[in-house]
Amino acid sequence: MQQTRMWTRAAEMAAQTPAERNRYVDLLRALSIGAVVFGHWIMAAPYFQAGVPSMDHLLQVQPWSRWLTWIFQVMPVFFFVGGFSNGVSWDGAQKRNQSYSVWLESRMRRLLGPVIPLVVLWGILGVVGYVTQVHPKFIEIGSQVSLVPVWFLAIYFVIVMLVPLTRSAWRKFGILSIIVPLLLAVGGDWLFFNTDYQSLAWFNYLFVWGAVHQMGYAWQEGKLGGLAQSTCIAIVGITALILLTQFGPYPTSLVGVPGQALSNTTPPKLPLIALGLTQIGLLLMLEGPMRRWLSHAKVWTSTVLVNGLIMPIFLWHSTVMMLLIGFCFWVIPQVFFAAPGTGQWWALRPVWVSVFFAFMMLGLPLFLWLERVVGSSNPRTNYLAVVMLSAILTCAGLALLAGGGVVGDGPMGMNWIAVCLPVLGAVLISVMGKRISK
């Protein structure tokens, strides 16, 4: 019954889609997040041997699997799609004479709805674990793995905050607004590898993802696309990626590998831009036939349905996985009998991915309800300074949680600063503003 109602609502929304909407954007958003979820569920490698539980990582156990990250690292696609969507959204806000503060607050609420319940849950689990004397390492690993996905929201929302500036830069300078952050990213990598000022390379979070985001503006305005141009972009991207990782100083893996000193993601480095060019080129080559395919009612309704669920799935999928793994370690650890990377382990991967998916679907109604409760969609008005401060507090907290989970040196073994900052940001934006009458 619940599934029928969801499909009916999605069909109603799909029927109201304006003819000019680029439906391919929505499909790419759903596919990119789906790839992240699937990749995380594959990479986790719990193991139980001789009474000792361990939480291994496939990229560490089998180095050849690092090539898989060339497929499952799809964050460039999401930032590219984000540039397209943010360009459309900001242009629409300007046409409606909507202020920056109201526009930013509406985007902020879309972030707070799904993420605050997740942060609060892990704060509660951390306290419960301390009181029940669960080993801090279990809480640390569980919360860190579960909260790693929020790094993306932290940097993405910083880029959203800069949309008026970056959109204006695109209008005035066009392709130069892509080239400049790309060159700054080159400079950040040079500093990282050749100087003692490696901390400055952390600005590459803005430069790398900002360059990809600017390309989304170019796509939205019809400056990217076509078979010839898209093919050239893909060739340039894959060539640069091979040269950088196989003949340059960069590792093959495009996500961080536990125990590996050098990572392409912390801070972001040039291979991620090369990967982005490859993905963008390949995806734009398919745009024409995919948009025609999406014109079919059932296909488009399915895309609308998945997009309505994709953010809670993205945020909660690792938590569902880690809670299930923790429960199995506690009750039936023998289910993790297969050594990670063995043929037996690989044969069981479809089973475990199916189990994770099933529990994700069981929890989804709760996650959607929490999102609706926390993230009120009612428009509000706030001083711009309040909205900005709320966003900064939230992003800072999410960045800390993505880096280290909830465990820290504070009371009860918790990093209370990291846990409380996003909650404080949510409270601030909720109590300071006034509802706008409809």
C-alpha positions as CSV (number, residue, x, y, z in Angstrom):
1,M,0.0,0.0,0.0
2,Q,2.8,2.4,0.9
3,Q,4.6,1.6,-2.3
4,T,1.4,2.2,-4.3
5,R,0.9,5.7,-2.7
6,M,4.5,6.6,-3.4
7,W,4.2,5.6,-7.0
8,T,1.0,7.5,-7.4
9,R,2.5,10.7,-5.9
10,A,5.6,10.3,-8.2
11,A,3.3,9.8,-11.2
12,E,1.4,13.0,-10.3
13,M,4.7,15.0,-10.0
14,A,6.0,13.5,-13.2
15,A,2.8,14.5,-15.1
16,Q,3.4,18.1,-14.0
17,T,7.0,18.3,-15.3
18,P,7.6,21.3,-17.6
19,A,8.4,20.4,-21.1
20,E,11.7,22.4,-21.0
21,R,13.1,20.5,-18.0
22,N,16.2,18.5,-18.7
23,R,15.2,15.2,-17.2
24,Y,18.7,13.8,-17.7
25,V,19.9,15.9,-14.8
26,D,17.6,14.1,-12.5
27,L,18.6,10.7,-13.8
28,L,22.3,11.5,-13.3
29,R,21.7,12.6,-9.8
30,A,20.0,9.4,-8.9
31,L,22.6,7.2,-10.7
32,S,25.5,8.9,-9.1
33,I,24.2,8.6,-5.6
34,G,23.2,5.0,-6.3
35,A,26.7,4.2,-7.4
36,V,28.1,5.6,-4.2
37,V,25.8,3.5,-2.1
38,F,26.5,0.3,-4.0
39,G,30.3,1.0,-3.9
40,H,30.2,1.4,-0.1
41,W,28.2,-1.8,0.4
42,I,30.8,-3.7,-1.7
43,M,33.9,-2.2,-0.1
44,A,33.0,-3.0,3.5
45,A,34.7,-6.3,4.6
46,P,33.8,-7.5,8.1
47,Y,35.5,-10.7,9.2
48,F,35.4,-12.9,12.3
49,Q,38.2,-15.4,13.0
50,A,39.3,-17.1,16.2
51,G,36.9,-15.1,18.3
52,V,38.2,-11.7,17.0
53,P,36.0,-9.4,15.0
54,S,37.7,-7.1,12.4
55,M,36.4,-4.4,10.0
56,D,38.5,-4.6,6.9
57,H,38.3,-2.6,3.7
58,L,38.4,-4.2,0.2
59,L,40.7,-1.5,-1.2
60,Q,43.2,-2.3,1.5
61,V,42.9,-6.1,1.2
62,Q,43.0,-6.4,-2.6
63,P,45.0,-3.6,-4.2
64,W,43.6,-4.5,-7.7
65,S,40.2,-3.4,-6.5
66,R,41.4,0.2,-6.4
67,W,40.7,0.3,-10.2
68,L,37.0,-0.1,-9.3
69,T,37.1,3.5,-7.8
70,W,37.4,4.7,-11.4
71,I,33.8,3.5,-11.8
72,F,32.3,4.1,-8.3
73,Q,33.9,7.5,-7.6
74,V,31.1,9.6,-9.0
75,M,31.2,12.8,-6.9
76,P,32.3,14.8,-10.0
77,V,29.0,13.9,-11.6
78,F,27.0,15.1,-8.6
79,F,28.9,18.5,-8.5
80,F,28.4,18.8,-12.3
81,V,24.7,18.2,-12.0
82,G,24.6,20.5,-9.0
83,G,26.0,23.3,-11.1
84,F,23.3,22.8,-13.6
85,S,20.5,22.7,-10.9
86,N,21.9,25.6,-8.9
87,G,22.1,27.7,-12.1
88,V,18.5,27.1,-12.8
89,S,17.4,27.6,-9.2
90,W,19.3,30.9,-8.8
91,D,18.1,32.3,-12.1
92,G,14.6,31.5,-11.1
93,A,15.0,33.2,-7.8
94,Q,16.2,36.4,-9.5
95,K,13.3,36.4,-11.9
96,R,10.9,36.1,-8.9
97,N,12.8,38.9,-7.1
98,Q,13.5,36.5,-4.3
99,S,16.3,37.6,-1.9
100,Y,19.5,35.7,-1.5
101,S,18.7,35.0,2.2
102,V,15.3,33.4,1.4
103,W,16.8,31.4,-1.5
104,L,19.7,30.2,0.7
105,E,17.4,29.3,3.6
106,S,15.2,27.1,1.4
107,R,18.4,25.3,0.2
108,M,19.5,25.0,3.8
109,R,16.3,23.4,5.0
110,R,16.6,20.8,2.3
111,L,20.0,19.9,3.8
112,L,18.9,20.0,7.5
113,G,15.9,17.7,7.1
114,P,17.7,14.5,6.3
115,V,21.1,15.2,8.0
116,I,20.1,16.4,11.6
117,P,18.3,13.1,12.6
118,L,21.4,11.2,11.5
119,V,23.7,13.4,13.6
120,V,21.4,13.2,16.6
121,L,21.2,9.4,16.3
122,W,25.0,8.9,16.4
123,G,25.2,11.3,19.3
124,I,22.8,9.1,21.2
125,L,24.6,5.9,20.1
126,G,27.9,7.4,21.3
127,V,26.5,8.1,24.7
128,V,24.8,4.7,25.0
129,G,28.0,3.0,23.9
130,Y,29.9,4.9,26.6
131,V,27.4,4.1,29.4
132,T,27.2,0.4,28.4
133,Q,31.0,0.2,28.1
134,V,31.2,-0.6,24.5
135,H,34.8,-0.4,23.4
136,P,35.4,3.2,22.0
137,K,37.0,1.8,18.9
138,F,33.7,0.2,17.8
139,I,31.9,3.5,18.3
140,E,34.7,5.3,16.5
141,I,34.8,3.0,13.5
142,G,31.0,2.7,13.3
143,S,30.3,6.4,13.5
144,Q,33.2,7.4,11.2
145,V,32.2,5.0,8.4
146,S,28.5,6.0,8.8
147,L,29.2,9.7,8.7
148,V,31.9,9.8,6.0
149,P,29.2,10.6,3.4
150,V,28.4,14.0,5.1
151,W,31.8,15.4,3.9
152,F,30.1,15.9,0.6
153,L,27.2,17.9,2.0
154,A,29.7,20.1,3.9
155,I,31.6,21.2,0.9
156,Y,28.6,21.1,-1.4
157,F,26.7,23.6,0.7
158,V,29.7,25.9,0.9
159,I,29.6,26.0,-2.9
160,V,25.9,26.6,-2.8
161,M,26.5,29.6,-0.6
162,L,28.8,31.0,-3.3
163,V,26.4,30.5,-6.2
164,P,25.6,34.2,-6.6
165,L,29.3,34.9,-7.1
166,T,30.1,31.9,-9.2
167,R,27.0,32.4,-11.4
168,S,28.0,36.0,-11.9
169,A,31.6,34.9,-12.8
170,W,30.2,32.5,-15.4
171,R,28.1,35.3,-16.9
172,K,31.0,37.7,-17.1
173,F,33.9,35.4,-17.9
174,G,32.5,32.2,-19.3
175,I,35.1,29.4,-19.8
176,L,37.6,31.5,-17.8
177,S,35.5,30.9,-14.7
178,I,36.3,27.2,-15.1
179,I,40.0,27.6,-16.0
180,V,40.8,29.8,-13.1
181,P,39.8,27.4,-10.3
182,L,41.4,24.6,-12.3
183,L,44.7,26.5,-12.4
184,L,44.3,27.2,-8.7
185,A,43.9,23.5,-8.1
186,V,47.1,22.9,-10.0
187,G,48.8,25.4,-7.7
188,G,47.3,23.7,-4.6
189,D,48.8,20.3,-5.7
190,W,52.2,21.9,-6.4
191,L,52.2,23.3,-2.9
192,F,51.2,19.9,-1.5
193,F,54.0,18.0,-3.2
194,N,56.8,20.6,-3.2
195,T,56.6,22.8,-0.2
196,D,56.0,22.8,3.6
197,Y,52.7,24.6,3.0
198,Q,50.6,21.5,2.5
199,S,47.7,22.9,4.5
200,L,47.0,25.4,1.8
201,A,46.1,22.5,-0.5
202,W,42.9,22.1,1.5
203,F,41.6,25.0,-0.5
204,N,41.4,22.5,-3.3
205,Y,38.0,21.5,-1.9
206,L,36.8,24.7,-3.3
207,F,38.9,24.8,-6.4
208,V,38.5,21.2,-7.6
209,W,34.8,20.9,-6.9
210,G,34.2,24.5,-7.9
211,A,35.7,23.9,-11.3
212,V,33.4,20.9,-11.9
213,H,30.4,22.9,-10.6
214,Q,31.2,25.7,-13.1
215,M,31.0,23.1,-15.9
216,G,27.5,22.5,-14.8
217,Y,26.7,26.1,-15.6
218,A,28.2,25.6,-19.0
219,W,26.0,22.6,-19.7
220,Q,22.9,24.4,-18.4
221,E,23.5,27.2,-21.0
222,G,24.1,24.8,-23.9
223,K,27.9,25.4,-24.1
224,L,28.7,21.7,-23.5
225,G,27.3,18.8,-25.5
226,G,27.4,17.3,-28.9
227,L,29.1,14.1,-29.9
228,A,32.4,15.7,-31.2
229,Q,32.9,18.0,-28.2
230,S,31.9,15.4,-25.6
231,T,34.2,12.8,-27.1
232,C,37.2,15.2,-27.0
233,I,36.4,16.0,-23.3
234,A,36.3,12.3,-22.5
235,I,39.6,11.6,-24.3
236,V,41.4,14.5,-22.6
237,G,40.0,13.4,-19.2
238,I,41.0,9.8,-19.4
239,T,44.4,10.6,-20.9
240,A,45.1,13.0,-18.1
241,L,43.8,10.5,-15.5
242,I,46.1,7.8,-16.8
243,L,49.2,10.1,-16.9
244,L,48.6,11.5,-13.5
245,T,48.0,8.2,-11.7
246,Q,50.3,5.8,-13.6
247,F,53.2,8.1,-14.5
248,G,52.7,10.9,-12.0
249,P,52.8,11.2,-8.2
250,Y,49.1,10.3,-7.6
251,P,47.8,7.0,-6.4
252,T,45.5,4.8,-8.6
253,S,42.6,4.8,-6.1
254,L,40.3,7.7,-6.5
255,V,39.0,7.4,-2.9
256,G,41.0,7.2,0.2
257,V,42.6,3.8,1.1
258,P,43.0,3.0,4.8
259,G,46.7,3.0,5.7
260,Q,47.8,4.7,2.5
261,A,49.7,7.9,3.2
262,L,48.6,9.7,0.0
263,S,45.0,10.2,-1.0
264,N,43.5,11.8,-4.1
265,T,40.5,13.0,-2.0
266,T,41.9,14.5,1.2
267,P,42.5,17.1,0.0
268,P,41.1,16.8,-3.5
269,K,43.7,16.6,-6.3
270,L,43.9,16.9,-10.0
271,P,42.9,13.2,-10.8
272,L,39.4,14.1,-9.6
273,I,39.2,16.8,-12.2
274,A,40.5,14.4,-14.9
275,L,37.9,11.9,-13.7
276,G,35.2,14.5,-13.9
277,L,36.2,15.4,-17.5
278,T,36.1,11.7,-18.4
279,Q,32.7,11.2,-16.8
280,I,31.2,14.4,-18.2
281,G,32.3,13.7,-21.7
282,L,31.0,10.1,-21.6
283,L,27.6,11.2,-20.1
284,L,27.1,14.0,-22.5
285,M,27.7,11.7,-25.4
286,L,24.6,9.8,-24.2
287,E,22.4,12.8,-23.5
288,G,20.3,12.7,-26.7
289,P,19.2,9.1,-26.5
290,M,18.8,9.2,-22.7
291,R,16.5,12.3,-22.9
292,R,14.4,10.5,-25.4
293,W,14.2,7.5,-23.2
294,L,13.2,9.6,-20.2
295,S,10.2,11.0,-22.2
296,H,8.4,7.7,-21.6
297,A,6.0,8.1,-18.7
298,K,7.0,5.0,-16.6
299,V,10.7,5.7,-17.0
300,W,10.3,9.3,-15.9
301,T,8.0,8.4,-13.0
302,S,10.6,5.9,-11.8
303,T,13.2,8.6,-12.0
304,V,11.1,11.1,-10.0
305,L,10.4,8.4,-7.4
306,V,14.0,7.5,-6.9
307,N,15.1,11.2,-6.7
308,G,12.6,11.7,-3.9
309,L,14.2,9.0,-1.9
310,I,17.9,9.4,-2.9
311,M,19.1,11.8,-0.2
312,P,17.9,9.8,2.8
313,I,19.3,6.6,1.1
314,F,22.6,8.4,0.6
315,L,22.8,9.6,4.2
316,W,21.5,6.5,6.0
317,H,22.9,3.6,3.9
318,S,26.2,3.4,5.8
319,T,24.5,3.7,9.2
320,V,22.1,0.8,8.2
321,M,25.1,-1.2,7.1
322,M,27.2,-0.6,10.2
323,L,24.3,-1.2,12.7
324,L,23.5,-4.4,11.0
325,I,27.2,-5.5,11.0
326,G,27.5,-4.5,14.7
327,F,24.4,-6.5,15.5
328,C,25.8,-9.6,13.7
329,F,29.1,-9.3,15.4
330,W,27.2,-9.2,18.7
331,V,24.7,-12.0,18.1
332,I,25.9,-14.2,15.2
333,P,29.5,-13.3,14.3
334,Q,29.9,-16.6,12.5
335,V,28.1,-15.1,9.4
336,F,31.4,-13.3,8.7
337,F,33.3,-16.5,8.2
338,A,34.6,-15.7,4.7
339,A,38.0,-14.0,4.5
340,P,37.8,-10.7,2.7
341,G,38.9,-10.9,-1.0
342,T,38.5,-14.7,-1.3
343,G,36.3,-16.3,-3.9
344,Q,33.9,-17.3,-1.2
345,W,33.7,-13.7,0.0
346,W,33.0,-12.4,-3.5
347,A,30.3,-15.0,-4.0
348,L,28.5,-13.7,-0.9
349,R,28.7,-10.0,-1.9
350,P,25.3,-10.1,-3.8
351,V,23.7,-11.7,-0.7
352,W,25.1,-9.0,1.6
353,V,24.3,-6.1,-0.7
354,S,20.7,-7.5,-0.9
355,V,20.5,-7.7,2.9
356,F,21.7,-4.1,3.3
357,F,19.2,-3.0,0.6
358,A,16.3,-4.8,2.3
359,F,17.1,-3.2,5.7
360,M,17.5,0.2,4.1
361,M,14.0,-0.1,2.6
362,L,12.6,-1.2,5.9
363,G,14.0,1.9,7.6
364,L,13.2,4.3,4.7
365,P,9.7,5.3,5.9
366,L,11.1,6.3,9.2
367,F,14.0,8.3,7.6
368,L,11.5,10.1,5.3
369,W,9.3,10.9,8.3
370,L,12.2,12.3,10.2
371,E,13.2,14.4,7.2
372,R,9.7,15.9,7.0
373,V,9.6,16.7,10.7
374,V,13.0,18.3,10.9
375,G,13.1,20.1,7.5
376,S,10.0,22.1,7.3
377,S,9.3,23.1,3.8
378,N,7.4,26.3,4.8
379,P,9.2,29.4,3.5
380,R,10.7,31.6,6.1
381,T,12.4,34.9,6.3
382,N,15.7,35.4,8.3
383,Y,18.4,38.0,8.3
384,L,21.1,36.9,5.9
385,A,23.7,36.9,8.7
386,V,21.6,34.3,10.6
387,V,21.3,32.1,7.6
388,M,25.0,32.3,6.8
389,L,25.9,31.6,10.4
390,S,23.6,28.6,10.5
391,A,25.2,27.3,7.3
392,I,28.7,27.8,8.6
393,L,28.0,26.0,11.9
394,T,26.4,23.1,10.1
395,C,29.1,22.7,7.5
396,A,31.9,22.9,10.1
397,G,30.2,20.3,12.2
398,L,29.6,18.0,9.3
399,A,33.2,18.3,8.2
400,L,34.4,17.3,11.7
401,L,32.0,14.4,11.9
402,A,33.1,13.1,8.4
403,G,36.7,13.2,9.5
404,G,36.5,11.5,12.9
405,G,33.0,10.4,13.7
406,V,31.5,11.2,17.1
407,V,34.3,9.9,19.4
408,G,36.6,12.5,20.9
409,D,38.2,13.8,24.1
410,G,35.1,15.4,25.6
411,P,32.8,14.2,28.3
412,M,31.7,10.6,27.9
413,G,34.4,10.1,25.2
414,M,32.5,12.3,22.7
415,N,33.4,15.1,20.3
416,W,30.6,17.3,21.4
417,I,31.7,20.2,19.3
418,A,31.2,18.2,16.1
419,V,27.9,16.8,17.2
420,C,26.4,20.0,18.5
421,L,27.5,22.4,15.7
422,P,25.0,21.1,13.1
423,V,22.2,20.9,15.7
424,L,23.0,24.5,16.8
425,G,22.8,25.5,13.1
426,A,19.4,23.9,12.7
427,V,18.1,25.5,15.9
428,L,19.4,28.9,14.9
429,I,17.7,28.9,11.6
430,S,14.4,27.6,13.0
431,V,13.9,29.9,16.0
432,M,15.2,33.1,14.5
433,G,13.0,33.3,11.4
434,K,9.4,34.1,10.8
435,R,7.1,32.1,8.6
436,I,6.1,33.8,5.3
437,S,2.3,33.8,4.9
438,K,1.2,31.9,1.8
